[in-house]
């Protein structure tokens, strides 16, 4: 979920008003009729103007309880150039000084 929140914040920051994805190819996997592998092209736009260059994605969908759910997504874009998703830094908990300050404030 943090990645989706970060993506939404980035789209807002770029002024994206439309986010189109066009399917280029999709197939049911041969060993599982409840799994689709596909390629789509993504177009983030402001009105009709591209905000960044369109990019390709590989997506996996799986059907569970009658619903098609995303099970994986790989994007062919440089996150370092566009900073589409900011990954949160792992937390090992508060430092000793932060913990002491929190105790004093409590």
The first five atom37 places (N, CA, C, CB, O) and aatype in JSON, in Angstrom:
{
  "aatype": [20, 20, 20, 20, 20, 20, 20, 20, 20, 20, 20, 20, 20, 20, 20, 20, 20, 20, 20, 20, 20, 20, 20, 20, 20, 20, 20, 20, 20, 20, 20, 20, 20, 20, 20, 20, 20, 20, 20, 20, 20, 20, 20, 20, 20, 20, 20, 20, 20, 20, 20, 20, 20, 20, 20, 20, 20, 20, 20, 20, 20, 20, 20, 20, 20, 20, 20, 20, 20, 20, 20, 20, 20, 20, 20, 20, 20, 20, 20, 20, 20, 20, 20, 20, 20, 20, 20, 20, 20, 20, 20, 20, 20, 20, 20, 20, 20, 20, 20, 20, 20, 20, 20, 20, 20, 20],
  "atom_mask": [
    [1, 1, 1, 1, 1],
    [1, 1, 1, 1, 1],
    [1, 1, 1, 1, 1],
    [1, 1, 1, 1, 1],
    [1, 1, 1, 1, 1],
    [1, 1, 1, 1, 1],
    [1, 1, 1, 1, 1],
    [1, 1, 1, 1, 1],
    [1, 1, 1, 1, 1],
    [1, 1, 1, 1, 1],
    [1, 1, 1, 1, 1],
    [1, 1, 1, 1, 1],
    [1, 1, 1, 1, 1],
    [1, 1, 1, 1, 1],
    [1, 1, 1, 1, 1],
    [1, 1, 1, 1, 1],
    [1, 1, 1, 1, 1],
    [1, 1, 1, 1, 1],
    [1, 1, 1, 1, 1],
    [1, 1, 1, 1, 1],
    [1, 1, 1, 1, 1],
    [1, 1, 1, 1, 1],
    [1, 1, 1, 1, 1],
    [1, 1, 1, 1, 1],
    [1, 1, 1, 1, 1],
    [1, 1, 1, 1, 1],
    [1, 1, 1, 1, 1],
    [1, 1, 1, 1, 1],
    [1, 1, 1, 1, 1],
    [1, 1, 1, 1, 1],
    [1, 1, 1, 1, 1],
    [1, 1, 1, 1, 1],
    [1, 1, 1, 1, 1],
    [1, 1, 1, 1, 1],
    [1, 1, 1, 1, 1],
    [1, 1, 1, 1, 1],
    [1, 1, 1, 1, 1],
    [1, 1, 1, 1, 1],
    [1, 1, 1, 1, 1],
    [1, 1, 1, 1, 1],
    [1, 1, 1, 1, 1],
    [1, 1, 1, 1, 1],
    [1, 1, 1, 1, 1],
    [1, 1, 1, 1, 1],
    [1, 1, 1, 1, 1],
    [1, 1, 1, 1, 1],
    [1, 1, 1, 1, 1],
    [1, 1, 1, 1, 1],
    [1, 1, 1, 1, 1],
    [1, 1, 1, 1, 1],
    [1, 1, 1, 1, 1],
    [1, 1, 1, 1, 1],
    [1, 1, 1, 1, 1],
    [1, 1, 1, 1, 1],
    [1, 1, 1, 1, 1],
    [1, 1, 1, 1, 1],
    [1, 1, 1, 1, 1],
    [1, 1, 1, 1, 1],
    [1, 1, 1, 1, 1],
    [1, 1, 1, 1, 1],
    [1, 1, 1, 1, 1],
    [1, 1, 1, 1, 1],
    [1, 1, 1, 1, 1],
    [1, 1, 1, 1, 1],
    [1, 1, 1, 1, 1],
    [1, 1, 1, 1, 1],
    [1, 1, 1, 1, 1],
    [1, 1, 1, 1, 1],
    [1, 1, 1, 1, 1],
    [1, 1, 1, 1, 1],
    [1, 1, 1, 1, 1],
    [1, 1, 1, 1, 1],
    [1, 1, 1, 1, 1],
    [1, 1, 1, 1, 1],
    [1, 1, 1, 1, 1],
    [1, 1, 1, 1, 1],
    [1, 1, 1, 1, 1],
    [1, 1, 1, 1, 1],
    [1, 1, 1, 1, 1],
    [1, 1, 1, 1, 1],
    [1, 1, 1, 1, 1],
    [1, 1, 1, 1, 1],
    [1, 1, 1, 1, 1],
    [1, 1, 1, 1, 1],
    [1, 1, 1, 1, 1],
    [1, 1, 1, 1, 1],
    [1, 1, 1, 1, 1],
    [1, 1, 1, 1, 1],
    [1, 1, 1, 1, 1],
    [1, 1, 1, 1, 1],
    [1, 1, 1, 1, 1],
    [1, 1, 1, 1, 1],
    [1, 1, 1, 1, 1],
    [1, 1, 1, 1, 1],
    [1, 1, 1, 1, 1],
    [1, 1, 1, 1, 1],
    [1, 1, 1, 1, 1],
    [1, 1, 1, 1, 1],
    [1, 1, 1, 1, 1],
    [1, 1, 1, 1, 1],
    [1, 1, 1, 1, 1],
    [1, 1, 1, 1, 1],
    [1, 1, 1, 1, 1],
    [1, 1, 1, 1, 1],
    [1, 1, 1, 1, 1],
    [1, 1, 1, 1, 1]
  ],
  "atom_positions": [
    [[0.8, -1.19, 0.0], [0.0, 0.0, 0.0], [0.85, 1.27, 0.0], [-0.92, -0.01, 1.18], [0.47, 2.24, -0.66]],
    [[2.0, 1.32, 0.71], [2.8, 2.54, 0.66], [3.23, 2.92, -0.75], [4.03, 2.38, 1.53], [3.33, 4.11, -1.07]],
    [[3.48, 1.93, -1.6], [3.88, 2.23, -2.98], [2.75, 2.89, -3.74], [4.33, 0.95, -3.7], [2.99, 3.82, -4.52]],
    [[1.51, 2.44, -3.54], [0.37, 3.06, -4.22], [0.13, 4.48, -3.74], [-0.9, 2.22, -4.0], [-0.19, 5.36, -4.54]],
    [[0.29, 4.71, -2.45], [0.14, 6.07, -1.92], [1.22, 6.97, -2.51], [0.22, 6.06, -0.36], [0.93, 8.1, -2.91]],
    [[2.44, 6.48, -2.57], [3.53, 7.26, -3.13], [3.29, 7.57, -4.6], [4.85, 6.53, -2.96], [3.54, 8.68, -5.06]],
    [[2.81, 6.57, -5.36], [2.51, 6.79, -6.78], [1.45, 7.87, -6.93], [2.04, 5.48, -7.45], [1.58, 8.76, -7.77]],
    [[0.4, 7.8, -6.13], [-0.67, 8.81, -6.2], [-0.12, 10.21, -5.9], [-1.81, 8.46, -5.21], [-0.47, 11.17, -6.59]],
    [[0.73, 10.32, -4.89], [1.32, 11.62, -4.55], [2.18, 12.15, -5.7], [2.18, 11.5, -3.27], [2.17, 13.34, -5.99]],
    [[2.91, 11.25, -6.36], [3.75, 11.66, -7.49], [2.89, 12.13, -8.65], [4.66, 10.51, -7.94], [3.19, 13.15, -9.27]],
    [[1.81, 11.4, -8.96], [0.93, 11.81, -10.05], [0.33, 13.18, -9.76], [-0.19, 10.76, -10.27], [0.21, 14.01, -10.66]],
    [[-0.06, 13.41, -8.52], [-0.57, 14.74, -8.13], [0.5, 15.81, -8.31], [-1.06, 14.72, -6.67], [0.21, 16.89, -8.83]],
    [[1.72, 15.51, -7.89], [2.82, 16.47, -7.99], [3.11, 16.84, -9.45], [4.1, 15.9, -7.34], [3.44, 17.99, -9.75]],
    [[2.98, 15.87, -10.36], [3.2, 16.13, -11.79], [1.98, 16.74, -12.46], [3.58, 14.83, -12.49], [2.05, 17.12, -13.63]],
    [[0.87, 16.86, -11.74], [-0.34, 17.43, -12.32], [-1.08, 16.48, -13.24], [-0.01, 18.67, -13.06], [-1.79, 16.92, -14.15]],
    [[-0.92, 15.18, -13.03], [-1.57, 14.18, -13.88], [-3.08, 14.22, -13.66], [-1.01, 12.75, -13.6], [-3.55, 14.13, -12.53]],
    [[-3.82, 14.36, -14.76], [-5.28, 14.37, -14.69], [-5.88, 13.12, -15.33], [-5.84, 15.62, -15.38], [-7.07, 12.85, -15.16]],
    [[-5.08, 12.36, -16.07], [-5.54, 11.12, -16.69], [-4.38, 10.13, -16.69], [-6.06, 11.38, -18.15], [-3.22, 10.5, -16.86]],
    [[-4.73, 8.87, -16.5], [-3.72, 7.81, -16.41], [-4.25, 6.64, -17.21], [-3.42, 7.39, -14.89], [-5.0, 5.81, -16.7]],
    [[-3.86, 6.57, -18.48], [-4.4, 5.55, -19.39], [-3.43, 4.39, -19.51], [-4.69, 6.15, -20.77], [-2.22, 4.57, -19.59]],
    [[-4.0, 3.19, -19.52], [-3.22, 1.99, -19.76], [-3.86, 1.24, -20.92], [-3.14, 1.09, -18.48], [-5.04, 0.9, -20.87]],
    [[-3.07, 0.99, -21.95], [-3.55, 0.25, -23.12], [-2.91, -1.12, -23.16], [-3.24, 1.02, -24.43], [-1.69, -1.26, -23.13]],
    [[-3.75, -2.13, -23.22], [-3.25, -3.5, -23.29], [-2.6, -3.73, -24.66], [-4.4, -4.51, -23.05], [-3.2, -3.44, -25.69]],
    [[-1.39, -4.24, -24.65], [-0.68, -4.58, -25.88], [-0.69, -6.08, -26.14], [0.77, -4.07, -25.82], [-0.64, -6.52, -27.29]],
    [[-0.76, -6.85, -25.08], [-0.76, -8.31, -25.22], [-1.2, -8.92, -23.89], [0.66, -8.85, -25.64], [-0.79, -8.44, -22.83]],
    [[-2.01, -9.95, -23.93], [-2.42, -10.66, -22.72], [-2.76, -12.1, -23.08], [-3.63, -9.95, -22.04], [-3.41, -12.37, -24.09]],
    [[-2.31, -13.02, -22.23], [-2.58, -14.43, -22.46], [-2.87, -15.13, -21.13], [-1.4, -15.11, -23.18], [-2.29, -14.8, -20.1]],
    [[-3.78, -16.1, -21.19], [-3.97, -16.98, -20.05], [-2.76, -17.9, -20.01], [-5.31, -17.78, -20.15], [-2.32, -18.38, -21.05]],
    [[-2.24, -18.16, -18.83], [-1.11, -19.08, -18.75], [-1.6, -20.49, -19.04], [-0.43, -19.01, -17.36], [-2.74, -20.84, -18.74]],
    [[-0.73, -21.29, -19.63], [-1.14, -22.63, -20.07], [-1.43, -23.56, -18.91], [-0.06, -23.23, -20.95], [-2.21, -24.5, -19.06]],
    [[-0.84, -23.32, -17.76], [-1.03, -24.23, -16.64], [-2.07, -23.75, -15.63], [0.29, -24.44, -15.95], [-2.37, -24.47, -14.67]],
    [[-2.63, -22.54, -15.82], [-3.59, -22.01, -14.86], [-4.58, -21.07, -15.55], [-2.86, -21.27, -13.72], [-4.22, -19.95, -15.91]],
    [[-5.82, -21.51, -15.75], [-6.81, -20.65, -16.42], [-7.24, -19.45, -15.57], [-8.03, -21.48, -16.78], [-7.98, -18.59, -16.05]],
    [[-6.79, -19.39, -14.34], [-7.12, -18.27, -13.45], [-5.96, -17.28, -13.34], [-7.49, -18.78, -12.07], [-5.88, -16.51, -12.39]],
    [[-5.06, -17.31, -14.32], [-3.89, -16.43, -14.3], [-3.66, -15.85, -15.69], [-2.62, -17.21, -13.81], [-3.61, -16.59, -16.68]],
    [[-3.51, -14.55, -15.77], [-3.24, -13.85, -17.03], [-1.91, -13.1, -16.9], [-4.41, -12.88, -17.39], [-1.66, -12.43, -15.9]],
    [[-1.09, -13.23, -17.91], [0.15, -12.45, -18.01], [-0.02, -11.49, -19.17], [1.42, -13.38, -18.21], [-0.48, -11.89, -20.24]],
    [[0.33, -10.23, -18.97], [0.11, -9.28, -20.04], [1.06, -8.1, -20.0], [-1.27, -8.78, -20.0], [1.76, -7.86, -19.02]],
    [[1.06, -7.38, -21.12], [1.86, -6.17, -21.28], [0.9, -5.03, -21.58], [2.94, -6.32, -22.43], [0.01, -5.16, -22.42]],
    [[1.07, -3.91, -20.89], [0.3, -2.73, -21.23], [1.22, -1.51, -21.24], [-0.88, -2.52, -20.23], [2.27, -1.5, -20.6]],
    [[0.78, -0.5, -21.97], [1.54, 0.74, -22.07], [0.78, 1.8, -21.27], [1.73, 1.18, -23.58], [-0.44, 1.93, -21.39]],
    [[1.52, 2.54, -20.46], [0.93, 3.53, -19.56], [1.21, 4.94, -20.06], [1.47, 3.35, -18.13], [2.33, 5.26, -20.46]],
    [[0.17, 5.77, -20.04], [0.25, 7.16, -20.51], [-0.24, 8.1, -19.41], [-0.59, 7.35, -21.82], [-1.45, 8.33, -19.3]],
    [[0.66, 8.65, -18.58], [0.24, 9.68, -17.62], [0.1, 11.02, -18.36], [1.27, 9.8, -16.44], [1.03, 11.47, -19.02]],
    [[-1.07, 11.65, -18.25], [-1.38, 12.86, -19.02], [-1.9, 13.98, -18.13], [-2.4, 12.54, -20.1], [-2.48, 13.74, -17.07]],
    [[-1.68, 15.21, -18.58], [-2.39, 16.38, -18.07], [-3.24, 16.84, -19.23], [-1.4, 17.53, -17.54], [-2.72, 17.36, -20.22]],
    [[-4.55, 16.64, -19.12], [-5.42, 16.86, -20.28], [-5.04, 15.84, -21.34], [-5.28, 18.33, -20.84], [-5.19, 14.64, -21.12]],
    [[-4.55, 16.33, -22.49], [-4.1, 15.42, -23.55], [-2.59, 15.46, -23.74], [-4.79, 15.78, -24.86], [-2.07, 14.87, -24.68]],
    [[-1.89, 16.15, -22.84], [-0.44, 16.31, -22.95], [0.28, 15.3, -22.07], [-0.02, 17.75, -22.56], [0.0, 15.21, -20.88]],
    [[1.21, 14.51, -22.65], [1.98, 13.57, -21.83], [2.8, 14.31, -20.76], [2.91, 12.72, -22.72], [3.44, 15.32, -21.05]],
    [[2.75, 13.79, -19.56], [3.53, 14.36, -18.46], [4.92, 13.76, -18.45], [2.83, 14.12, -17.1], [5.91, 14.46, -18.23]],
    [[5.0, 12.46, -18.7], [6.27, 11.76, -18.89], [6.09, 10.87, -20.1], [6.69, 10.94, -17.61], [4.98, 10.67, -20.58]],
    [[7.19, 10.33, -20.59], [7.12, 9.43, -21.74], [6.3, 8.19, -21.38], [8.55, 9.02, -22.2], [6.43, 7.67, -20.27]],
    [[5.45, 7.71, -22.28], [4.73, 6.46, -22.03], [5.74, 5.33, -21.75], [3.82, 6.08, -23.24], [6.86, 5.35, -22.26]],
    [[5.33, 4.37, -20.94], [6.22, 3.27, -20.6], [5.44, 1.97, -20.55], [6.93, 3.53, -19.26], [4.23, 1.96, -20.34]],
    [[6.17, 0.87, -20.73], [5.57, -0.47, -20.74], [5.57, -1.07, -19.35], [6.31, -1.39, -21.72], [6.44, -0.77, -18.52]],
    [[4.59, -1.92, -19.1], [4.47, -2.65, -17.84], [4.15, -4.1, -18.14], [3.39, -2.01, -16.93], [3.46, -4.41, -19.12]],
    [[4.63, -4.98, -17.31], [4.23, -6.39, -17.34], [3.4, -6.62, -16.1], [5.48, -7.36, -17.42], [3.86, -6.37, -14.98]],
    [[2.18, -7.11, -16.29], [1.29, -7.32, -15.15], [0.81, -8.76, -15.11], [0.09, -6.36, -15.22], [0.57, -9.38, -16.14]],
    [[0.67, -9.26, -13.9], [0.09, -10.57, -13.66], [-1.23, -10.37, -12.93], [1.06, -11.49, -12.84], [-1.29, -9.66, -11.93]],
    [[-2.28, -11.01, -13.44], [-3.59, -10.99, -12.8], [-3.96, -12.42, -12.42], [-4.67, -10.36, -13.73], [-3.66, -13.36, -13.15]],
    [[-4.6, -12.57, -11.27], [-5.1, -13.88, -10.85], [-6.56, -13.73, -10.45], [-4.25, -14.47, -9.68], [-6.97, -12.71, -9.88]],
    [[-7.32, -14.76, -10.75], [-8.74, -14.74, -10.39], [-8.93, -15.5, -9.08], [-9.62, -15.37, -11.52], [-8.54, -16.66, -8.95]],
    [[-9.53, -14.81, -8.11], [-9.83, -15.43, -6.82], [-11.26, -15.07, -6.44], [-8.82, -14.97, -5.71], [-11.63, -13.9, -6.43]],
    [[-12.04, -16.07, -6.14], [-13.44, -15.86, -5.75], [-14.2, -15.0, -6.76], [-13.51, -15.2, -4.37], [-15.01, -14.15, -6.39]],
    [[-13.92, -15.22, -8.05], [-14.63, -14.51, -9.11], [-14.13, -13.11, -9.4], [-16.05, -14.43, -8.77], [-14.69, -12.42, -10.26]],
    [[-13.07, -12.66, -8.71], [-12.51, -11.33, -8.93], [-11.11, -11.44, -9.51], [-12.48, -10.52, -7.62], [-10.33, -12.3, -9.11]],
    [[-10.8, -10.56, -10.47], [-9.45, -10.5, -11.03], [-8.64, -9.5, -10.22], [-9.48, -10.11, -12.55], [-9.01, -8.33, -10.11]],
    [[-7.55, -9.97, -9.64], [-6.71, -9.17, -8.76], [-5.3, -9.06, -9.3], [-6.69, -9.75, -7.35], [-4.77, -10.02, -9.87]],
    [[-4.68, -7.91, -9.12], [-3.29, -7.73, -9.51], [-2.39, -8.56, -8.6], [-2.89, -6.25, -9.46], [-2.53, -8.52, -7.38]],
    [[-1.46, -9.3, -9.2], [-0.55, -10.14, -8.43], [0.9, -9.79, -8.68], [-0.79, -11.6, -8.77], [1.8, -10.42, -8.12]],
    [[1.15, -8.79, -9.5], [2.52, -8.37, -9.76], [2.56, -7.37, -10.89], [3.4, -9.57, -10.08], [1.78, -7.45, -11.84]],
    [[3.48, -6.43, -10.77], [3.64, -5.39, -11.8], [5.1, -5.0, -11.88], [2.76, -4.14, -11.49], [5.74, -4.71, -10.87]],
    [[5.62, -5.01, -13.1], [6.99, -4.54, -13.36], [6.89, -3.46, -14.43], [7.95, -5.71, -13.82], [6.27, -3.66, -15.47]],
    [[7.49, -2.32, -14.16], [7.42, -1.18, -15.08], [8.78, -0.93, -15.73], [6.94, 0.08, -14.36], [9.82, -1.02, -15.08]],
    [[8.74, -0.62, -17.02], [9.96, -0.32, -17.77], [10.15, 1.2, -17.83], [9.9, -0.92, -19.21], [10.09, 1.8, -18.9]],
    [[10.36, 1.79, -16.65], [10.65, 3.22, -16.57], [11.74, 3.4, -15.52], [9.36, 4.04, -16.21], [11.89, 2.57, -14.63]],
    [[12.47, 4.47, -15.64], [13.54, 4.73, -14.7], [13.01, 5.49, -13.49], [14.67, 5.52, -15.38], [12.74, 6.69, -13.59]],
    [[12.86, 4.83, -12.38], [12.37, 5.47, -11.18], [13.32, 6.6, -10.74], [12.2, 4.45, -10.05], [12.89, 7.58, -10.14]],
    [[14.61, 6.44, -11.05], [15.57, 7.48, -10.67], [15.31, 8.77, -11.44], [17.0, 7.0, -10.91], [15.58, 9.85, -10.92]],
    [[14.79, 8.68, -12.67], [14.49, 9.88, -13.46], [13.17, 10.51, -13.05], [14.46, 9.55, -14.93], [13.07, 11.73, -12.96]],
    [[12.16, 9.69, -12.81], [10.82, 10.2, -12.57], [10.39, 10.15, -11.12], [9.84, 9.44, -13.39], [9.43, 10.81, -10.74]],
    [[11.1, 9.37, -10.3], [10.76, 9.17, -8.9], [9.26, 8.93, -8.75], [11.19, 10.38, -8.05], [8.57, 9.6, -7.99]],
    [[8.78, 7.94, -9.51], [7.35, 7.6, -9.49], [6.93, 7.06, -8.13], [7.04, 6.58, -10.58], [5.86, 7.39, -7.62]],
    [[7.81, 6.23, -7.55], [7.47, 5.62, -6.27], [8.65, 5.81, -5.32], [7.12, 4.11, -6.43], [9.78, 5.44, -5.64]],
    [[8.37, 6.39, -4.16], [9.38, 6.52, -3.11], [9.15, 5.37, -2.14], [9.32, 7.92, -2.4], [8.09, 5.27, -1.53]],
    [[10.15, 4.53, -1.99], [10.01, 3.41, -1.07], [10.36, 3.88, 0.33], [10.92, 2.22, -1.5], [11.4, 4.52, 0.53]],
    [[9.51, 3.58, 1.31], [9.81, 4.02, 2.68], [11.07, 3.37, 3.21], [8.64, 3.72, 3.61], [11.36, 2.21, 2.9]],
    [[11.81, 4.11, 3.99], [13.01, 3.56, 4.61], [12.58, 2.56, 5.68], [13.89, 4.7, 5.22], [11.62, 2.8, 6.41]],
    [[13.29, 1.45, 5.78], [12.94, 0.49, 6.82], [13.19, 1.1, 8.2], [13.75, -0.83, 6.66], [14.12, 1.88, 8.38]],
    [[12.35, 0.75, 9.14], [12.47, 1.29, 10.48], [12.86, 0.19, 11.45], [11.15, 1.94, 10.92], [12.26, -0.88, 11.47]],
    [[13.88, 0.47, 12.23], [14.28, -0.46, 13.29], [13.77, 0.04, 14.64], [15.81, -0.62, 13.32], [14.27, -0.37, 15.69]],
    [[12.78, 0.92, 14.61], [12.25, 1.49, 15.84], [12.99, 2.78, 16.17], [12.37, 0.5, 17.0], [13.92, 3.16, 15.47]],
    [[12.56, 3.45, 17.24], [13.19, 4.72, 17.59], [14.61, 4.52, 18.11], [12.36, 5.45, 18.64], [14.95, 3.47, 18.66]],
    [[15.44, 5.55, 17.92], [16.79, 5.52, 18.5], [16.64, 5.68, 20.0], [17.7, 6.65, 17.89], [15.57, 6.03, 20.49]],
    [[17.71, 5.43, 20.71], [17.68, 5.56, 22.17], [17.28, 6.98, 22.57], [19.05, 5.2, 22.78], [16.5, 7.17, 23.51]],
    [[17.8, 7.97, 21.85], [17.49, 9.37, 22.17], [16.0, 9.66, 21.89], [18.39, 10.32, 21.35], [15.35, 10.33, 22.69]],
    [[15.47, 9.16, 20.77], [14.06, 9.36, 20.46], [13.16, 8.69, 21.5], [13.74, 8.82, 19.06], [12.16, 9.27, 21.91]],
    [[13.53, 7.49, 21.93], [12.74, 6.77, 22.93], [12.74, 7.55, 24.24], [13.3, 5.35, 23.15], [11.7, 7.66, 24.89]],
    [[13.9, 8.1, 24.62], [13.98, 8.87, 25.85], [13.11, 10.11, 25.77], [15.43, 9.27, 26.14], [12.43, 10.45, 26.73]],
    [[13.14, 10.8, 24.62], [12.32, 12.0, 24.43], [10.85, 11.64, 24.51], [12.65, 12.67, 23.09], [10.07, 12.37, 25.12]],
    [[10.45, 10.54, 23.89], [9.06, 10.09, 23.93], [8.61, 9.8, 25.35], [8.87, 8.85, 23.06], [7.48, 10.12, 25.73]],
    [[9.48, 9.18, 26.15], [9.14, 8.89, 27.54], [8.98, 10.17, 28.33], [10.2, 8.01, 28.18], [8.09, 10.26, 29.18]],
    [[9.83, 11.17, 28.09], [9.75, 12.44, 28.81], [8.48, 13.2, 28.44], [10.97, 13.3, 28.51], [7.91, 13.89, 29.29]],
    [[8.05, 13.08, 27.18], [6.86, 13.78, 26.72], [5.57, 13.11, 27.2], [6.86, 13.87, 25.22], [4.52, 13.75, 27.23]],
    [[5.65, 11.85, 27.57], [4.46, 11.09, 27.97], [3.98, 11.42, 29.36], [4.73, 9.61, 27.88], [2.99, 10.85, 29.82]]
  ]
}
